[in-house]
Structure formats: structure tokens, C-alpha cells
Amino acid sequence: MPGWILRISQGLTALLPHPEPDEDCFTQHWLTEEQQVAFQELPNHDRGHLVRVARTLKARAPGHHDLIVAGLLHDLGKTNGRQTVRLCDRTAKVILERLSPSLLRWLARPDPSRWRAGIVLAVHHPAIGAMRAGQLGCSDRVVWLIKHHEDSMIDDPELRLLADVDEATP
């Protein structure tokens, strides 16, 4: 499926989120109570995406506990308790990555004003999420996978699988 069609599908899924079947049961099996609380802070569409990613990873790499946990938490950095990545932030990130990466870097610089907070989270969510995952007691491997899940330059089979499934999952 072409990338732009997938992005439209992801956007529509964000506009019309629906809970994943047995989401709570699935997350309780893989996450600690503290990690589940952090997972529940995410918007419905992000939680649905994360569960779909983790279920796909479980099917493709059964027994890879850290990979599945990373699948459930890799977008943890898209909220900080006060702000959340909104659909307009996601859209701006995708468009600016393609048309003006320098403008995206400028908008995503630290110490954001309120209107830039979602873009900052969208761009830096891997590092923010990794730091939070470490604070929540995730293994070093889970933290590393979360931190690098958008880094296409690293040659690691589990990371590549996480990135590929993430990219292909609405």
C-alpha cells in the first residue's frame, strides 16, 4: 500500500477510533500495573494502534517479550500529561518531513510554546517515550527499541520488524 494511502487511513482511524477487542486483557498480560496506567493516558486511537502493532508482533515473533512490550509502548512519548500529539500535529510532521525538514526541526526545538507542544511531542516522542519507559521499569532492550523505533539507519532485526509493523499499521 502506498505511504500516502496508509497515512490517510491512519488519520481516519484517529478521527473514528474504536476500542480494540480485549484491549485490557491483552495489555494486562504484557504490562505491569504502572505501565498499564501510562498506556491508559494515551488517546483511544493511539492505544488501538499500539495494541494492533503488538498483536502483529506477537504473531510474527512469538516469545519476544521485549519486542511486544515495545510494540505496546513505543508511542508513549506522544503525551506528557498536559499535551498530546493532535491530528494536526501528526499531519504537520508528515508534510514538513517531506517538504521542509528544516522548518520541522525549527518548530520542534525544545522549550515549546503551547501551540508547538504537539509538534515537539510528535517529533521527539521516541526519546521522550524511551525515557518514560525506563522510569516505568521497562528493560533496557524495551527502552532502546522505543528510542530507535523511527531510526531506519540501525541494522537490528527486532527494531526493523517493530518499525515495519508500526509503519504498516493504522
N, C-alpha and C positions, 0 to 999 in steps of 0.2 A: 504494500500500500504506500503510495507517495507520502512524503513527510507532511505536506500541507493538508492533505485529507485527514491524516491522523491528528494533526493539531486542531482542525475544525471539530473532529469527533471528540477530542479531549475537552474542548471548550463547551460543546453541547452537553457533555456529561457533567461538567461543572455547573451548568445552568439548571440541569434537571437531574440532580443526584438522587440515587435510590440506595437504600442500605443493602449491603451485601448479605446474602443468606448466612446465618450463623456467624456473623462477624465477631460477636462477643465470645462465643465458644472457641473460635479459631484463634483469636488473639490471646485468650486466657491460656491456651496450650503453649504458646511460644514466648509470651512476655511476662515479666514479673509484674506485680501489682503496681509498682511505681511507674514502670514503663507503660502499662495499660492506661494509667491516669494521663500521662503525657500524650499518648496516642489519641485519647478521647478529646483532648483540647483542639485537635485539628478539625477543620470543617468536614462535613459529610462527604463531599466529593473527593477530598484528599484521602480520607480514611478508606473509602471504597476503592480508590486507585491502589492504595498500599496493600489492601487485602488481595486484590486481583493479582498484583505483582507477586506477592508472597505465595499465593496458591500456585501460580505458574512455576515459580522457582521450586516449590516443593515437588511438583510433578516432574520437573526436568532434572532436579538434583536432590532426590530424597536422601535424607541423612545428613545434609549440610546445614546443620542447625544455625550457625552464624550467618550464613547466606540468607536464610529465611527470615531471621530476626532483622537483618539489614534491609531486606525487602519490605518488612513491616514498618521500619522506622526511617528509611532513607530520606523522607521529606519532612522530618521532624522540625527542621530549621525554618519551615515556611510560616511559623508563627512564633511569637516571642511573649505571648501572654497579653500584650497590648495591641499589637498589629498583626495582620495576617496578609499573606500574598493574595491579592484580589485578582479577578479575571482580567481587569485592565492592566495590572502589573505583569501578569503572565504574557498577555498579548504584546505589551510594550517590549518585554525581554526578547521574545521570539523575533519580532520585527527588527528591533535595534541590533540584535546579534548579527542579522543578515545585512542590514543597510548602513548601520553606523555604530560599530563596536566601540569607537572612542566616546561617542555620546553616552552609550550604555555604561561604560566604565565611569564616566563623569557623574552620571545620575546615581550610580551605585556606590559612590565613595562613602566612607564612614561618617558618622555623626549626621544622620539624615534628618531633614525636616520632616514633618508629619506626612506631607504629600509624597515624599520619596521613600518612605519607610518600606512599603510593599515591594518596590523595585529592589531596594537593598536586600531584603529578605529573599526575593526571587533569585538574585544573582549569587548571593553568599550563603544560601541555605545548606549546601553540603558541609561547609566548615562549621556553621552555626549548629546544624543538626548533629554533627560528629561530636562537638564539644558537649552538647546536651546529652547525647547517648552515653558518653563517658561518665558524666555526672549521675546518670541513671543506672550505672553498674554494668553496662554492656561490655563485652570482651573487647580487647584491643583490636581483634580482627573485625568485629562488627563496626567499631568506630572508624577503622581505616576504610572499610568498604563504603560507609556512608560518606566519609570525607571525599572520596575519589569517584563517586558514582557517576559524575559527569565528565570525568577526565578520560578522554579517548586515547591518550598517549601512553598509558600504562598497560603493559602486557601481563595480565593476570586473568586466568580462565574464569574464576568466580566473578571478578569485577566486570569482565566483558559480558558474562551472562546477565548479571544484575542490570548493567547499562542497556543491553539489548532488550530485555524484558520490560524494563521501565519505559524505554522509548516506544515500544510497540503496544503498550497497554493504556487504553483510555482511562 
